[in-house]
Amino acid sequence: MKNWKVNLVRYVSLMFAISAVLVAVNCAQVQKKSAAKTSHAASHSASHGCNAADVKVAIHKHNSKFKNQMDGCASGAMGNVDSTAACLKKVYPTLSEGCANCFGEMAGCSASNCTGKCIFNHFSEGCVACVKDSCWRTQQGGGFSLVACTGLSLDKLP
């Protein structure tokens, strides 16, 4: 009886270790890609990626599904910027490319900066605080800012 419990613990530990390695590898890829896209993100910041139609359809405060859909896209893409944006475009076909890209960039920023705080619960207080501090507000030194990219104020973001 005890043997199956030991095997179960080993299996779960192995799965956790594999997941951690995959997240670390993806984070390294995101960081490389993020460095290459710094000027790309800056151009999104200047042009405000989200428009009134995007807010009406998807990202308004009363869309309780958006956070879960964004989390599903970002998790499924393991924080990959382009895959997250493409997933959001599938969920919200009328979402503008620029707006989808802003949220894709946020997923990449979150993966790069908050993996440790978000690995077990993407909606935990520590995870949400990290993402808001690292990826929502204007960053000194030119880092990604969801507020600048989308053109929306903090109180308008879901």
Order of alpha helices (4+ residues) and beta strands (2+ residues): alpha-alpha-alpha-alpha-alpha-alpha-alpha
